[in-house]
Amino acid sequence: MSDHTPTGSPARPTLASRLKARLKRAVTREDGSASLDFVMVIPVLLMVFMASFESGLLVVRHIMLEQAVDKTVRNLRLGLYQIPSAALIKSEICSKTSILKNCEDNIHVELVPISTTTWTMPSGNTECIDRSEDVRPSLKFSPGNANEVMLVRVCVIQDAMFPTSGIGLALPKDGQGGYGLTVIAAFVNEP
């Protein structure tokens, strides 16, 4: 069989053979191989960066909240607040930390006395505000008396910087995608 048509001109390659030849040339070419490596590695590097940034931000927020609660509890223990209220304690905690966004709207503070005869602790986890609901958690706030052991539980809801990747994806969230930072402290009221 001849590769020539009846008129003597060479036969045109079929569409399949042209695609096969083009694919073979594309596979054997080496230009652009560095960009292929880059495209394969950059998503992994970005995920590591975002996870590192998110976990660092989470730790900084938590440390700042702990420090603010400690300073506020110290003032409360020493009786520096004449008439302590939940609103005052929330305001004091939020004023001592600048990294928590919308702190006063997203904070829940619980202050309860602990019986020194039974040492019964409050049941359940620290309650947090669910921003997707209009109902707020029940407020348990009792400043206590002199020489009484007090337990403070604080929860602040914050939004993840990268909620769809890394640690931001794994954190338990409220109805609007915020995670809770909780701090628990105990102290004895000064006489």
C-alpha positions in Angstrom: 0.0 0.0 0.0 1.3 3.4 -1.0 1.3 6.6 1.1 0.3 8.5 -2.0 -3.1 9.4 -3.2 -4.1 8.4 -6.8 -2.8 11.8 -8.0 0.6 11.2 -6.6 0.6 13.6 -3.6 1.4 12.4 -0.1 -1.5 11.4 2.2 -2.6 13.8 4.9 -2.1 12.5 8.5 -5.3 11.7 10.3 -6.6 13.7 13.2 -5.7 10.9 15.6 -2.1 10.6 14.4 -1.7 14.4 14.6 -3.0 14.5 18.2 -0.7 11.5 19.1 2.4 13.3 17.6 1.5 16.6 19.4 1.0 14.8 22.7 4.3 12.9 22.3 6.1 16.3 21.7 4.4 17.9 24.7 5.3 15.0 27.0 9.0 14.9 26.0 9.5 18.7 26.2 11.4 19.9 29.2 10.7 23.6 29.2 8.2 24.6 31.9 9.2 21.7 34.2 10.2 24.2 36.9 6.8 25.8 36.8 5.1 22.4 37.1 7.1 21.7 40.3 6.1 25.2 41.6 2.4 24.5 40.8 2.6 21.2 42.7 4.4 22.6 45.8 2.9 26.0 46.3 -0.5 24.8 47.6 1.2 22.7 50.3 3.4 25.6 51.3 0.4 27.9 51.5 -1.5 25.4 53.6 1.5 25.2 56.0 1.8 29.0 56.1 -2.0 29.5 56.8 -2.0 26.7 59.5 1.0 28.3 61.2 -0.5 31.8 61.1 -3.8 30.6 62.4 -2.4 28.6 65.2 -0.1 31.5 66.2 -3.0 33.9 66.2 -5.1 31.4 68.3 -2.3 31.2 70.9 -1.8 34.9 71.0 -5.5 35.5 71.5 -5.7 32.9 74.2 -2.7 34.3 76.1 -4.0 37.8 75.9 -7.4 36.7 77.2 -5.8 34.8 80.0 -3.7 37.8 81.0 -6.7 40.1 80.9 -8.8 37.7 83.0 -5.9 37.4 85.5 -5.6 41.2 85.9 -9.3 41.6 86.2 -9.6 38.8 88.8 -6.8 40.3 90.8 -8.7 43.6 91.0 -11.9 41.8 91.8 -10.2 39.7 94.5 -8.7 42.8 96.1 -12.1 44.5 96.2 -11.1 47.3 93.8 -14.5 47.2 92.1 -17.0 48.7 94.5 -20.1 47.1 93.0 -18.9 44.3 90.6 -21.3 43.4 87.8 -21.1 41.2 84.8 -21.1 44.2 82.5 -18.2 45.8 84.5 -16.1 42.6 84.5 -16.7 42.1 80.7 -15.7 45.7 80.1 -12.6 45.3 82.2 -11.5 42.1 80.5 -12.0 43.5 77.1 -10.2 46.8 77.8 -7.1 44.8 78.9 -6.8 43.0 75.5 -6.7 44.7 72.2 -6.4 41.6 69.9 -9.9 40.3 70.5 -12.4 41.7 67.9 -15.9 42.7 69.1 -14.9 41.5 72.6 -17.8 43.0 74.6 -20.4 41.6 72.1 -18.9 38.1 72.0 -17.9 37.5 75.7 -19.6 35.5 78.3 -18.5 35.7 82.0 -19.6 33.4 84.7 -18.7 34.1 88.4 -19.9 31.6 91.0 -19.0 30.7 94.6 -17.6 27.3 95.3 -18.7 25.6 98.5 -15.7 24.8 100.7 -17.6 22.0 102.5 -18.5 20.0 99.3 -16.1 21.5 96.8 -18.8 20.9 94.1 -17.8 22.5 90.9 -20.3 23.9 88.4 -21.4 21.3 86.0 -20.9 21.4 82.2 -18.4 23.2 80.0 -17.9 26.9 79.9 -20.8 28.4 78.1 -20.2 30.5 75.0 -22.3 32.9 73.1 -23.8 31.5 69.9 -23.8 34.5 67.6 -26.3 32.9 65.2 -29.0 32.9 68.0 -30.6 35.8 69.7 -30.8 33.9 73.0 -27.7 34.4 75.3 -26.5 31.8 77.8 -27.9 32.1 81.3 -25.8 34.5 83.3 -24.5 33.1 86.6 -22.8 36.1 88.3 -22.4 36.3 92.1 -19.6 38.4 93.4 -19.5 36.3 96.6 -18.6 37.3 100.2 -15.4 37.8 102.1 -13.2 34.7 102.3 -15.3 32.8 99.8 -13.7 30.8 97.0 -14.9 32.0 93.6 -14.7 30.4 90.2 -14.6 32.6 87.0 -15.3 31.0 83.6 -14.9 33.2 80.5 -15.6 32.4 76.9 -15.0 34.8 74.0 -16.0 33.9 70.4 -13.5 34.9 67.7 -13.5 34.3 64.0 -10.7 32.2 62.4 -8.5 34.1 59.9 -8.5 31.1 57.5 -11.6 29.1 58.5 -11.4 26.7 55.6 -7.9 25.4 56.1 -5.6 24.0 58.7 -6.5 24.5 62.3 -9.3 26.9 61.4 -11.1 24.0 59.8 -10.7 21.7 62.7 -11.9 24.0 65.5 -15.4 23.6 66.9 -17.5 26.6 65.8 -20.7 28.4 66.6 -23.5 29.0 64.0 -21.6 31.8 62.4 -18.2 30.1 62.2 -16.5 31.5 65.3 -14.5 29.4 67.8 -14.5 29.8 71.5 -11.5 30.8 73.6 -12.1 29.8 77.2 -10.3 30.7 80.4 -11.0 29.4 83.9 -9.7 31.0 87.1 -10.3 30.7 90.8 -9.6 33.1 93.7 -10.6 33.8 97.3 -12.3 37.1 98.1 -10.2 39.2 100.4 -11.9 40.0 103.8 
